[in-house]
């Protein structure tokens, strides 16, 4: 599993967004039929709707494991505080192990990629919640999507290091030419 960390390090997701972690869970992210793989390109027009996020592994009746999913763009224009420069795109909490994100509680509605210029990375980070601990009711209302930090969010809510992550690249699509 350590090998799967390499694209996250090379793509500077580890460093810019996340600290080094040991992958402990697997999950998939799909926009339509396209699966997100580290560093792949996805056009903003192909990602306007929520992706299908599936946590792999069986759901046993004895498992109380719940997960939090965070999606950010770390390449948003940098505000004055560099550690709070991510743009928040989505948060889903209380996703049961072995299920998809629709079984969790969406606390920040999905917003598709809108890169203004250049190539932007869109990072999905998955965190395991404390055993049997629901995040619903514990989370404060998110009043802004800018000036977000995945690290600060995880520390504030006691989530620790992520258990999985994946990212894709996207850039502004050219406008249709007028005739």
VMD Tcl script that builds the backbone (N, CA, C; Angstrom):
set m [mol new atoms 537]
animate dup $m
set s [atomselect $m all]
$s set {name element resname resid chain x y z} {
  {N N UNK 1 A 0.802 -1.195 0.000}
  {CA C UNK 1 A 0.000 0.000 0.000}
  {C C UNK 1 A 0.849 1.265 0.000}
  {N N UNK 2 A 2.064 1.212 0.493}
  {CA C UNK 2 A 2.913 2.403 0.546}
  {C C UNK 2 A 3.148 2.959 -0.854}
  {N N UNK 3 A 3.155 2.081 -1.857}
  {CA C UNK 3 A 3.389 2.516 -3.227}
  {C C UNK 3 A 2.303 3.468 -3.701}
  {N N UNK 4 A 1.072 3.299 -3.207}
  {CA C UNK 4 A -0.021 4.159 -3.632}
  {C C UNK 4 A 0.143 5.591 -3.137}
  {N N UNK 5 A 1.053 5.823 -2.219}
  {CA C UNK 5 A 1.319 7.170 -1.714}
  {C C UNK 5 A 2.151 7.985 -2.700}
  {N N UNK 6 A 2.933 7.313 -3.539}
  {CA C UNK 6 A 3.862 8.013 -4.420}
  {C C UNK 6 A 3.199 9.098 -5.276}
  {N N UNK 7 A 2.076 8.832 -5.960}
  {CA C UNK 7 A 1.461 9.902 -6.758}
  {C C UNK 7 A 0.996 11.088 -5.910}
  {N N UNK 8 A 0.601 10.830 -4.674}
  {CA C UNK 8 A 0.173 11.912 -3.788}
  {C C UNK 8 A 1.357 12.776 -3.366}
  {N N UNK 9 A 2.528 12.155 -3.234}
  {CA C UNK 9 A 3.744 12.899 -2.892}
  {C C UNK 9 A 4.237 13.667 -4.111}
  {N N UNK 10 A 4.314 12.999 -5.254}
  {CA C UNK 10 A 4.780 13.639 -6.489}
  {C C UNK 10 A 3.859 14.790 -6.873}
  {N N UNK 11 A 2.555 14.615 -6.712}
  {CA C UNK 11 A 1.580 15.660 -7.028}
  {C C UNK 11 A 1.473 16.727 -5.950}
  {N N UNK 12 A 2.294 16.612 -4.921}
  {CA C UNK 12 A 2.368 17.558 -3.801}
  {C C UNK 12 A 1.069 17.686 -3.014}
  {N N UNK 13 A 0.214 16.665 -3.107}
  {CA C UNK 13 A -0.976 16.634 -2.253}
  {C C UNK 13 A -0.504 16.427 -0.818}
  {N N UNK 14 A 0.431 15.453 -0.652}
  {CA C UNK 14 A 1.100 15.307 0.637}
  {C C UNK 14 A 2.116 16.444 0.686}
  {N N UNK 15 A 1.942 17.292 1.631}
  {CA C UNK 15 A 2.760 18.498 1.740}
  {C C UNK 15 A 1.875 19.719 1.659}
  {N N UNK 16 A 1.190 19.907 0.539}
  {CA C UNK 16 A 0.328 21.087 0.370}
  {C C UNK 16 A -0.991 20.952 1.131}
  {N N UNK 17 A -1.572 19.746 1.145}
  {CA C UNK 17 A -2.906 19.555 1.733}
  {C C UNK 17 A -2.870 18.627 2.942}
  {N N UNK 18 A -2.152 17.520 2.805}
  {CA C UNK 18 A -2.148 16.476 3.827}
  {C C UNK 18 A -0.740 16.208 4.325}
  {N N UNK 19 A -0.655 15.710 5.550}
  {CA C UNK 19 A 0.609 15.210 6.058}
  {C C UNK 19 A 0.761 13.765 5.592}
  {N N UNK 20 A 1.989 13.259 5.633}
  {CA C UNK 20 A 2.239 11.872 5.255}
  {C C UNK 20 A 1.365 10.960 6.125}
  {N N UNK 21 A 0.735 9.975 5.483}
  {CA C UNK 21 A -0.129 9.033 6.202}
  {C C UNK 21 A 0.039 7.653 5.599}
  {N N UNK 22 A -0.447 6.662 6.314}
  {CA C UNK 22 A -0.428 5.283 5.829}
  {C C UNK 22 A -1.840 4.944 5.367}
  {N N UNK 23 A -2.028 4.668 4.068}
  {CA C UNK 23 A -3.373 4.306 3.593}
  {C C UNK 23 A -3.895 3.077 4.327}
  {N N UNK 24 A -5.105 3.175 4.865}
  {CA C UNK 24 A -5.681 2.077 5.634}
  {C C UNK 24 A -7.040 1.644 5.099}
  {N N UNK 25 A -7.580 2.401 4.163}
  {CA C UNK 25 A -8.894 2.119 3.580}
  {C C UNK 25 A -8.809 2.420 2.089}
  {N N UNK 26 A -9.647 1.767 1.327}
  {CA C UNK 26 A -9.699 2.068 -0.099}
  {C C UNK 26 A -11.072 2.624 -0.433}
  {N N UNK 27 A -11.082 3.577 -1.371}
  {CA C UNK 27 A -12.343 4.112 -1.860}
  {C C UNK 27 A -12.160 4.512 -3.311}
  {N N UNK 28 A -13.293 4.554 -4.018}
  {CA C UNK 28 A -13.254 4.952 -5.423}
  {C C UNK 28 A -14.125 6.183 -5.606}
  {N N UNK 29 A -13.731 7.001 -6.580}
  {CA C UNK 29 A -14.478 8.201 -6.930}
  {C C UNK 29 A -14.717 8.139 -8.432}
  {N N UNK 30 A -15.973 8.251 -8.842}
  {CA C UNK 30 A -16.343 8.202 -10.264}
  {C C UNK 30 A -17.186 9.408 -10.640}
  {N N UNK 31 A -16.838 10.016 -11.752}
  {CA C UNK 31 A -17.697 10.998 -12.410}
  {C C UNK 31 A -18.247 10.273 -13.630}
  {N N UNK 32 A -19.497 9.884 -13.572}
  {CA C UNK 32 A -20.055 9.061 -14.639}
  {C C UNK 32 A -19.288 7.747 -14.690}
  {N N UNK 33 A -18.785 7.385 -15.872}
  {CA C UNK 33 A -18.034 6.128 -16.007}
  {C C UNK 33 A -16.544 6.317 -15.765}
  {N N UNK 34 A -16.087 7.555 -15.579}
  {CA C UNK 34 A -14.654 7.826 -15.403}
  {C C UNK 34 A -14.262 7.753 -13.928}
  {N N UNK 35 A -13.335 6.845 -13.632}
  {CA C UNK 35 A -12.821 6.725 -12.271}
  {C C UNK 35 A -11.680 7.710 -12.068}
  {N N UNK 36 A -11.708 8.402 -10.947}
  {CA C UNK 36 A -10.637 9.330 -10.605}
  {C C UNK 36 A -9.413 8.524 -10.185}
  {N N UNK 37 A -8.294 8.793 -10.863}
  {CA C UNK 37 A -7.003 8.204 -10.510}
  {C C UNK 37 A -6.057 9.367 -10.247}
  {N N UNK 38 A -5.133 9.200 -9.337}
  {CA C UNK 38 A -4.232 10.281 -8.973}
  {C C UNK 38 A -3.595 10.926 -10.196}
  {N N UNK 39 A -3.824 12.238 -10.336}
  {CA C UNK 39 A -3.210 13.003 -11.410}
  {C C UNK 39 A -3.932 12.964 -12.737}
  {N N UNK 40 A -5.060 12.262 -12.825}
  {CA C UNK 40 A -5.786 12.219 -14.096}
  {C C UNK 40 A -6.414 13.585 -14.372}
  {N N UNK 41 A -6.792 13.811 -15.612}
  {CA C UNK 41 A -7.427 15.068 -16.007}
  {C C UNK 41 A -8.933 14.854 -16.151}
  {N N UNK 42 A -9.688 15.751 -15.546}
  {CA C UNK 42 A -11.145 15.734 -15.685}
  {C C UNK 42 A -11.581 17.166 -15.984}
  {N N UNK 43 A -12.365 17.314 -17.045}
  {CA C UNK 43 A -12.850 18.639 -17.423}
  {C C UNK 43 A -13.913 19.108 -16.433}
  {N N UNK 44 A -13.953 20.416 -16.144}
  {CA C UNK 44 A -14.995 20.929 -15.246}
  {C C UNK 44 A -16.406 20.542 -15.693}
  {N N UNK 45 A -16.642 20.525 -17.004}
  {CA C UNK 45 A -17.977 20.176 -17.508}
  {C C UNK 45 A -18.345 18.722 -17.210}
  {N N UNK 46 A -17.353 17.869 -16.995}
  {CA C UNK 46 A -17.609 16.462 -16.683}
  {C C UNK 46 A -17.787 16.235 -15.180}
  {N N UNK 47 A -17.573 17.294 -14.386}
  {CA C UNK 47 A -17.624 17.145 -12.932}
  {C C UNK 47 A -18.609 18.120 -12.284}
  {N N UNK 48 A -19.615 18.530 -13.035}
  {CA C UNK 48 A -20.584 19.481 -12.473}
  {C C UNK 48 A -21.474 18.830 -11.426}
  {N N UNK 49 A -21.776 17.552 -11.612}
  {CA C UNK 49 A -22.602 16.822 -10.649}
  {C C UNK 49 A -21.744 16.093 -9.641}
  {N N UNK 50 A -22.339 15.748 -8.507}
  {CA C UNK 50 A -21.622 15.019 -7.455}
  {C C UNK 50 A -21.029 13.730 -8.009}
  {N N UNK 51 A -19.803 13.415 -7.602}
  {CA C UNK 51 A -19.237 12.130 -7.998}
  {C C UNK 51 A -19.841 11.007 -7.157}
  {N N UNK 52 A -19.706 9.805 -7.629}
  {CA C UNK 52 A -20.095 8.616 -6.874}
  {C C UNK 52 A -18.859 8.169 -6.087}
  {N N UNK 53 A -18.948 8.202 -4.777}
  {CA C UNK 53 A -17.831 7.836 -3.906}
  {C C UNK 53 A -18.214 6.578 -3.158}
  {N N UNK 54 A -17.437 5.522 -3.339}
  {CA C UNK 54 A -17.722 4.223 -2.732}
  {C C UNK 54 A -16.570 3.811 -1.823}
  {N N UNK 55 A -16.873 3.563 -0.558}
  {CA C UNK 55 A -15.875 3.019 0.363}
  {C C UNK 55 A -15.843 1.519 0.151}
  {N N UNK 56 A -14.673 0.979 -0.108}
  {CA C UNK 56 A -14.558 -0.444 -0.382}
  {C C UNK 56 A -14.495 -1.222 0.925}
  {N N UNK 57 A -14.817 -2.483 0.842}
  {CA C UNK 57 A -14.836 -3.327 2.027}
  {C C UNK 57 A -16.267 -3.660 2.382}
  {N N UNK 58 A -16.426 -4.764 3.030}
  {CA C UNK 58 A -17.765 -5.213 3.390}
  {C C UNK 58 A -18.319 -4.466 4.580}
  {N N UNK 59 A -19.590 -4.270 4.585}
  {CA C UNK 59 A -20.273 -3.655 5.728}
  {C C UNK 59 A -20.769 -4.791 6.601}
  {N N UNK 60 A -20.167 -4.948 7.773}
  {CA C UNK 60 A -20.624 -6.008 8.675}
  {C C UNK 60 A -21.576 -5.406 9.697}
  {N N UNK 61 A -22.441 -6.211 10.220}
  {CA C UNK 61 A -23.437 -5.728 11.187}
  {C C UNK 61 A -22.777 -5.307 12.498}
  {N N UNK 62 A -21.532 -5.734 12.725}
  {CA C UNK 62 A -20.840 -5.377 13.966}
  {C C UNK 62 A -19.950 -4.147 13.810}
  {N N UNK 63 A -19.798 -3.659 12.601}
  {CA C UNK 63 A -18.932 -2.506 12.366}
  {C C UNK 63 A -19.669 -1.199 12.622}
  {N N UNK 64 A -19.058 -0.354 13.433}
  {CA C UNK 64 A -19.607 0.974 13.692}
  {C C UNK 64 A -18.734 2.045 13.047}
  {N N UNK 65 A -17.845 1.648 12.131}
  {CA C UNK 65 A -16.912 2.601 11.537}
  {C C UNK 65 A -17.639 3.587 10.633}
  {N N UNK 66 A -17.373 4.859 10.882}
  {CA C UNK 66 A -17.917 5.941 10.083}
  {C C UNK 66 A -16.762 6.780 9.554}
  {N N UNK 67 A -16.989 7.418 8.397}
  {CA C UNK 67 A -15.924 8.173 7.735}
  {C C UNK 67 A -16.406 9.563 7.341}
  {N N UNK 68 A -15.436 10.472 7.219}
  {CA C UNK 68 A -15.680 11.831 6.749}
  {C C UNK 68 A -14.903 12.034 5.461}
  {N N UNK 69 A -15.568 12.582 4.463}
  {CA C UNK 69 A -14.963 12.877 3.168}
  {C C UNK 69 A -14.889 14.388 2.982}
  {N N UNK 70 A -13.701 14.868 2.617}
  {CA C UNK 70 A -13.483 16.293 2.360}
  {C C UNK 70 A -12.925 16.431 0.950}
  {N N UNK 71 A -13.482 17.379 0.168}
  {CA C UNK 71 A -12.966 17.674 -1.170}
  {C C UNK 71 A -12.537 19.135 -1.198}
  {N N UNK 72 A -11.280 19.375 -1.591}
  {CA C UNK 72 A -10.749 20.741 -1.637}
  {C C UNK 72 A -9.959 20.996 -2.916}
  {N N UNK 73 A -9.797 22.277 -3.205}
  {CA C UNK 73 A -8.916 22.754 -4.272}
  {C C UNK 73 A -7.806 23.549 -3.591}
  {N N UNK 74 A -6.589 22.976 -3.497}
  {CA C UNK 74 A -5.494 23.693 -2.838}
  {C C UNK 74 A -4.834 24.739 -3.723}
  {N N UNK 75 A -5.268 24.849 -4.949}
  {CA C UNK 75 A -4.644 25.783 -5.887}
  {C C UNK 75 A -5.463 27.045 -6.089}
  {N N UNK 76 A -6.414 27.274 -5.192}
  {CA C UNK 76 A -7.208 28.501 -5.246}
  {C C UNK 76 A -6.274 29.680 -4.976}
  {N N UNK 77 A -6.651 30.852 -5.436}
  {CA C UNK 77 A -5.795 32.018 -5.178}
  {C C UNK 77 A -5.444 32.124 -3.699}
  {N N UNK 78 A -4.181 32.338 -3.415}
  {CA C UNK 78 A -3.666 32.313 -2.052}
  {C C UNK 78 A -4.014 33.579 -1.268}
  {N N UNK 79 A -4.778 33.425 -0.171}
  {CA C UNK 79 A -5.044 34.580 0.684}
  {C C UNK 79 A -3.821 34.900 1.546}
  {N N UNK 80 A -3.975 35.807 2.458}
  {CA C UNK 80 A -2.849 36.250 3.282}
  {C C UNK 80 A -2.301 35.142 4.180}
  {N N UNK 81 A -3.105 34.182 4.560}
  {CA C UNK 81 A -2.664 33.100 5.442}
  {C C UNK 81 A -2.449 31.837 4.614}
  {N N UNK 82 A -1.186 31.486 4.294}
  {CA C UNK 82 A -0.915 30.343 3.407}
  {C C UNK 82 A -1.471 29.009 3.908}
  {N N UNK 83 A -1.565 28.811 5.224}
  {CA C UNK 83 A -2.066 27.530 5.730}
  {C C UNK 83 A -3.585 27.419 5.588}
  {N N UNK 84 A -4.254 28.503 5.203}
  {CA C UNK 84 A -5.709 28.493 5.024}
  {C C UNK 84 A -6.070 28.859 3.594}
  {N N UNK 85 A -5.390 28.244 2.634}
  {CA C UNK 85 A -5.578 28.672 1.250}
  {C C UNK 85 A -6.428 27.731 0.414}
  {N N UNK 86 A -6.942 26.689 0.988}
  {CA C UNK 86 A -7.735 25.744 0.215}
  {C C UNK 86 A -9.152 26.277 0.008}
  {N N UNK 87 A -9.739 25.880 -1.098}
  {CA C UNK 87 A -11.130 26.199 -1.387}
  {C C UNK 87 A -11.922 24.925 -1.143}
  {N N UNK 88 A -12.906 24.996 -0.266}
  {CA C UNK 88 A -13.698 23.835 0.124}
  {C C UNK 88 A -14.778 23.561 -0.918}
  {N N UNK 89 A -14.843 22.306 -1.390}
  {CA C UNK 89 A -15.828 21.931 -2.396}
  {C C UNK 89 A -16.908 20.992 -1.885}
  {N N UNK 90 A -16.624 20.248 -0.810}
  {CA C UNK 90 A -17.618 19.261 -0.371}
  {C C UNK 90 A -17.192 18.649 0.946}
  {N N UNK 91 A -18.144 18.416 1.843}
  {CA C UNK 91 A -17.904 17.615 3.053}
  {C C UNK 91 A -19.104 16.706 3.271}
  {N N UNK 92 A -18.813 15.427 3.442}
  {CA C UNK 92 A -19.823 14.430 3.795}
  {C C UNK 92 A -19.308 13.703 5.031}
  {N N UNK 93 A -20.142 13.608 6.067}
  {CA C UNK 93 A -19.749 12.950 7.313}
  {C C UNK 93 A -20.619 11.716 7.549}
  {N N UNK 94 A -20.177 10.901 8.496}
  {CA C UNK 94 A -20.928 9.718 8.939}
  {C C UNK 94 A -21.229 8.743 7.800}
  {N N UNK 95 A -20.254 8.539 6.916}
  {CA C UNK 95 A -20.409 7.554 5.838}
  {C C UNK 95 A -20.090 6.181 6.433}
  {N N UNK 96 A -21.030 5.254 6.418}
  {CA C UNK 96 A -20.763 3.932 6.974}
  {C C UNK 96 A -19.726 3.162 6.138}
  {N N UNK 97 A -18.908 2.388 6.814}
  {CA C UNK 97 A -17.899 1.562 6.150}
  {C C UNK 97 A -18.558 0.645 5.123}
  {N N UNK 98 A -17.953 0.550 3.928}
  {CA C UNK 98 A -18.463 -0.329 2.888}
  {C C UNK 98 A -19.629 0.254 2.096}
  {N N UNK 99 A -19.990 1.502 2.373}
  {CA C UNK 99 A -21.134 2.119 1.697}
  {C C UNK 99 A -20.644 3.253 0.794}
  {N N UNK 100 A -21.599 3.919 0.130}
  {CA C UNK 100 A -21.215 5.069 -0.687}
  {C C UNK 100 A -21.576 6.353 0.056}
  {N N UNK 101 A -21.055 7.479 -0.446}
  {CA C UNK 101 A -21.211 8.757 0.246}
  {C C UNK 101 A -22.667 9.188 0.396}
  {N N UNK 102 A -23.559 8.673 -0.434}
  {CA C UNK 102 A -24.971 9.049 -0.306}
  {C C UNK 102 A -25.573 8.535 1.002}
  {N N UNK 103 A -24.915 7.582 1.646}
  {CA C UNK 103 A -25.394 7.033 2.923}
  {C C UNK 103 A -24.918 7.878 4.101}
  {N N UNK 104 A -24.053 8.869 3.833}
  {CA C UNK 104 A -23.593 9.781 4.874}
  {C C UNK 104 A -24.441 11.037 4.889}
  {N N UNK 105 A -24.011 12.014 5.655}
  {CA C UNK 105 A -24.731 13.293 5.786}
  {C C UNK 105 A -23.885 14.389 5.142}
  {N N UNK 106 A -24.425 14.994 4.101}
  {CA C UNK 106 A -23.733 16.081 3.418}
  {C C UNK 106 A -23.866 17.348 4.264}
  {N N UNK 107 A -22.730 17.866 4.754}
  {CA C UNK 107 A -22.778 19.067 5.593}
  {C C UNK 107 A -22.322 20.312 4.839}
  {N N UNK 108 A -21.575 20.135 3.763}
  {CA C UNK 108 A -21.258 21.223 2.841}
  {C C UNK 108 A -21.623 20.702 1.456}
  {N N UNK 109 A -22.605 21.312 0.793}
  {CA C UNK 109 A -23.057 20.825 -0.515}
  {C C UNK 109 A -21.919 20.805 -1.543}
  {N N UNK 110 A -22.005 19.850 -2.452}
  {CA C UNK 110 A -21.012 19.693 -3.517}
  {C C UNK 110 A -20.996 20.907 -4.435}
  {N N UNK 111 A -19.792 21.312 -4.783}
  {CA C UNK 111 A -19.582 22.356 -5.775}
  {C C UNK 111 A -18.520 21.829 -6.737}
  {N N UNK 112 A -18.852 21.756 -8.005}
  {CA C UNK 112 A -17.916 21.246 -9.001}
  {C C UNK 112 A -16.718 22.160 -9.194}
  {N N UNK 113 A -15.717 21.681 -9.914}
  {CA C UNK 113 A -14.512 22.475 -10.148}
  {C C UNK 113 A -14.805 23.699 -11.004}
  {N N UNK 114 A -14.164 24.796 -10.649}
  {CA C UNK 114 A -14.292 26.050 -11.397}
  {C C UNK 114 A -12.928 26.733 -11.451}
  {N N UNK 115 A -11.924 26.076 -12.024}
  {CA C UNK 115 A -10.593 26.680 -12.034}
  {C C UNK 115 A -10.572 27.950 -12.885}
  {N N UNK 116 A -10.148 29.082 -12.315}
  {CA C UNK 116 A -10.144 30.325 -13.081}
  {C C UNK 116 A -9.048 30.355 -14.151}
  {N N UNK 117 A -7.854 29.952 -13.791}
  {CA C UNK 117 A -6.729 29.887 -14.732}
  {C C UNK 117 A -5.796 28.768 -14.287}
  {N N UNK 118 A -5.033 28.248 -15.208}
  {CA C UNK 118 A -4.050 27.220 -14.866}
  {C C UNK 118 A -4.676 25.895 -14.489}
  {N N UNK 119 A -3.827 24.977 -14.078}
  {CA C UNK 119 A -4.258 23.639 -13.667}
  {C C UNK 119 A -4.472 23.636 -12.159}
  {N N UNK 120 A -5.627 23.129 -11.741}
  {CA C UNK 120 A -5.948 23.021 -10.327}
  {C C UNK 120 A -6.083 21.554 -9.958}
  {N N UNK 121 A -5.634 21.216 -8.742}
  {CA C UNK 121 A -5.805 19.870 -8.197}
  {C C UNK 121 A -7.067 19.850 -7.342}
  {N N UNK 122 A -7.839 18.801 -7.479}
  {CA C UNK 122 A -9.028 18.605 -6.664}
  {C C UNK 122 A -8.805 17.336 -5.857}
  {N N UNK 123 A -8.745 17.499 -4.525}
  {CA C UNK 123 A -8.315 16.444 -3.619}
  {C C UNK 123 A -9.496 15.932 -2.806}
  {N N UNK 124 A -9.648 14.607 -2.796}
  {CA C UNK 124 A -10.609 13.930 -1.928}
  {C C UNK 124 A -9.803 13.276 -0.810}
  {N N UNK 125 A -10.063 13.668 0.433}
  {CA C UNK 125 A -9.392 13.064 1.584}
  {C C UNK 125 A -10.448 12.368 2.436}
  {N N UNK 126 A -10.150 11.139 2.815}
  {CA C UNK 126 A -11.081 10.332 3.611}
  {C C UNK 126 A -10.487 10.126 5.002}
  {N N UNK 127 A -11.285 10.423 6.032}
  {CA C UNK 127 A -10.857 10.289 7.418}
  {C C UNK 127 A -11.771 9.314 8.142}
  {N N UNK 128 A -11.189 8.479 8.998}
  {CA C UNK 128 A -11.980 7.575 9.826}
  {C C UNK 128 A -12.340 8.318 11.109}
  {N N UNK 129 A -13.617 8.336 11.416}
  {CA C UNK 129 A -14.078 8.975 12.643}
  {C C UNK 129 A -13.811 8.046 13.830}
  {N N UNK 130 A -13.813 8.620 15.028}
  {CA C UNK 130 A -13.643 7.791 16.225}
  {C C UNK 130 A -14.759 6.758 16.263}
  {N N UNK 131 A -14.427 5.561 16.725}
  {CA C UNK 131 A -15.386 4.442 16.764}
  {C C UNK 131 A -16.727 4.869 17.355}
  {N N UNK 132 A -17.784 4.693 16.559}
  {CA C UNK 132 A -19.129 4.971 17.017}
  {C C UNK 132 A -19.447 6.449 17.228}
  {N N UNK 133 A -18.563 7.332 16.779}
  {CA C UNK 133 A -18.746 8.766 17.009}
  {C C UNK 133 A -19.314 9.456 15.773}
  {N N UNK 134 A -20.517 10.003 15.908}
  {CA C UNK 134 A -21.146 10.722 14.809}
  {C C UNK 134 A -20.625 12.156 14.761}
  {N N UNK 135 A -20.473 12.682 13.553}
  {CA C UNK 135 A -20.052 14.072 13.374}
  {C C UNK 135 A -21.261 14.997 13.290}
  {N N UNK 136 A -22.422 14.442 12.974}
  {CA C UNK 136 A -23.628 15.262 12.865}
  {C C UNK 136 A -23.901 15.879 14.231}
  {N N UNK 137 A -24.132 17.166 14.237}
  {CA C UNK 137 A -24.377 17.865 15.489}
  {C C UNK 137 A -23.110 18.421 16.122}
  {N N UNK 138 A -21.958 17.842 15.802}
  {CA C UNK 138 A -20.675 18.325 16.339}
  {C C UNK 138 A -20.081 19.419 15.464}
  {N N UNK 139 A -20.482 19.434 14.199}
  {CA C UNK 139 A -19.870 20.361 13.257}
  {C C UNK 139 A -20.533 21.724 13.307}
  {N N UNK 140 A -19.692 22.746 13.304}
  {CA C UNK 140 A -20.188 24.118 13.228}
  {C C UNK 140 A -20.628 24.398 11.801}
  {N N UNK 141 A -21.517 25.335 11.647}
  {CA C UNK 141 A -21.969 25.759 10.317}
  {C C UNK 141 A -20.781 26.325 9.550}
  {N N UNK 142 A -20.582 25.876 8.332}
  {CA C UNK 142 A -19.503 26.395 7.492}
  {C C UNK 142 A -20.040 27.630 6.780}
  {N N UNK 143 A -19.490 28.787 7.108}
  {CA C UNK 143 A -20.003 30.015 6.520}
  {C C UNK 143 A -19.248 30.459 5.271}
  {N N UNK 144 A -18.131 29.829 4.995}
  {CA C UNK 144 A -17.364 30.201 3.804}
  {C C UNK 144 A -16.629 28.982 3.271}
  {N N UNK 145 A -16.415 28.982 1.977}
  {CA C UNK 145 A -15.681 27.892 1.351}
  {C C UNK 145 A -14.203 28.233 1.196}
  {N N UNK 146 A -13.897 29.525 1.215}
  {CA C UNK 146 A -12.495 29.918 1.055}
  {C C UNK 146 A -11.813 29.935 2.418}
  {N N UNK 147 A -10.513 30.040 2.412}
  {CA C UNK 147 A -9.705 30.103 3.637}
  {C C UNK 147 A -9.896 28.840 4.479}
  {N N UNK 148 A -9.974 27.685 3.823}
  {CA C UNK 148 A -10.172 26.402 4.490}
  {C C UNK 148 A -8.831 25.693 4.607}
  {N N UNK 149 A -8.686 24.866 5.611}
  {CA C UNK 149 A -7.505 24.020 5.761}
  {C C UNK 149 A -7.952 22.623 6.166}
  {N N UNK 150 A -7.649 21.643 5.325}
  {CA C UNK 150 A -7.990 20.252 5.641}
  {C C UNK 150 A -7.308 19.828 6.938}
  {N N UNK 151 A -6.041 20.217 7.114}
  {CA C UNK 151 A -5.308 19.866 8.344}
  {C C UNK 151 A -6.006 20.451 9.576}
  {N N UNK 152 A -6.356 21.741 9.541}
  {CA C UNK 152 A -7.018 22.373 10.688}
  {C C UNK 152 A -8.383 21.733 10.956}
  {N N UNK 153 A -9.121 21.442 9.900}
  {CA C UNK 153 A -10.421 20.795 10.038}
  {C C UNK 153 A -10.273 19.439 10.734}
  {N N UNK 154 A -9.334 18.615 10.259}
  {CA C UNK 154 A -9.132 17.276 10.838}
  {C C UNK 154 A -8.689 17.379 12.299}
  {N N UNK 155 A -7.812 18.325 12.611}
  {CA C UNK 155 A -7.347 18.488 13.991}
  {C C UNK 155 A -8.492 18.966 14.889}
  {N N UNK 156 A -9.258 19.923 14.426}
  {CA C UNK 156 A -10.357 20.492 15.214}
  {C C UNK 156 A -11.398 19.435 15.583}
  {N N UNK 157 A -11.679 18.513 14.673}
  {CA C UNK 157 A -12.693 17.494 14.913}
  {C C UNK 157 A -12.115 16.141 15.338}
  {N N UNK 158 A -10.831 16.111 15.665}
  {CA C UNK 158 A -10.211 14.888 16.181}
  {C C UNK 158 A -10.174 13.740 15.186}
  {N N UNK 159 A -10.036 14.064 13.900}
  {CA C UNK 159 A -10.037 13.021 12.871}
  {C C UNK 159 A -8.658 12.406 12.639}
  {N N UNK 160 A -7.618 13.095 13.034}
  {CA C UNK 160 A -6.262 12.573 12.827}
  {C C UNK 160 A -5.858 12.633 11.367}
  {N N UNK 161 A -4.985 11.725 11.000}
  {CA C UNK 161 A -4.510 11.659 9.620}
  {C C UNK 161 A -5.538 10.969 8.733}
  {N N UNK 162 A -5.528 11.269 7.443}
  {CA C UNK 162 A -6.465 10.585 6.547}
  {C C UNK 162 A -6.137 9.093 6.462}
  {N N UNK 163 A -7.105 8.323 6.005}
  {CA C UNK 163 A -6.904 6.888 5.791}
  {C C UNK 163 A -6.824 6.573 4.306}
  {N N UNK 164 A -7.179 7.570 3.465}
  {CA C UNK 164 A -7.099 7.409 2.007}
  {C C UNK 164 A -7.243 8.783 1.370}
  {N N UNK 165 A -6.723 8.909 0.157}
  {CA C UNK 165 A -6.861 10.162 -0.594}
  {C C UNK 165 A -6.655 9.872 -2.077}
  {N N UNK 166 A -7.256 10.721 -2.904}
  {CA C UNK 166 A -7.086 10.651 -4.353}
  {C C UNK 166 A -7.314 12.062 -4.888}
  {N N UNK 167 A -6.665 12.382 -6.015}
  {CA C UNK 167 A -6.865 13.709 -6.586}
  {C C UNK 167 A -6.875 13.645 -8.107}
  {N N UNK 168 A -7.462 14.683 -8.690}
  {CA C UNK 168 A -7.424 14.829 -10.146}
  {C C UNK 168 A -7.079 16.271 -10.481}
  {N N UNK 169 A -6.699 16.499 -11.722}
  {CA C UNK 169 A -6.379 17.829 -12.229}
  {C C UNK 169 A -7.507 18.311 -13.123}
  {N N UNK 170 A -7.723 19.629 -13.113}
  {CA C UNK 170 A -8.727 20.224 -13.981}
  {C C UNK 170 A -8.287 21.633 -14.336}
  {N N UNK 171 A -8.652 22.055 -15.533}
  {CA C UNK 171 A -8.364 23.426 -15.936}
  {C C UNK 171 A -9.538 23.987 -16.704}
  {N N UNK 172 A -9.591 25.316 -16.737}
  {CA C UNK 172 A -10.690 26.007 -17.397}
  {C C UNK 172 A -10.782 25.552 -18.847}
  {N N UNK 173 A -12.005 25.268 -19.281}
  {CA C UNK 173 A -12.216 24.854 -20.662}
  {C C UNK 173 A -12.321 26.088 -21.551}
  {N N UNK 174 A -11.819 25.997 -22.761}
  {CA C UNK 174 A -11.929 27.144 -23.670}
  {C C UNK 174 A -13.389 27.432 -23.997}
  {N N UNK 175 A -13.716 28.693 -24.119}
  {CA C UNK 175 A -15.078 29.085 -24.488}
  {C C UNK 175 A -15.353 28.670 -25.918}
  {N N UNK 176 A -16.582 28.366 -26.193}
  {CA C UNK 176 A -16.953 27.982 -27.563}
  {C C UNK 176 A -16.712 29.186 -28.487}
  {N N UNK 177 A -16.125 28.932 -29.617}
  {CA C UNK 177 A -15.847 30.010 -30.565}
  {C C UNK 177 A -17.112 30.447 -31.262}
  {N N UNK 178 A -17.271 31.766 -31.356}
  {CA C UNK 178 A -18.443 32.322 -32.034}
  {C C UNK 178 A -18.138 32.480 -33.509}
  {N N UNK 179 A -19.126 32.236 -34.350}
  {CA C UNK 179 A -18.944 32.356 -35.794}
  {C C UNK 179 A -19.559 33.616 -36.301}
}
mol reanalyze $m
mol bondsrecalc $m
mol representation Tube
mol addrep $m
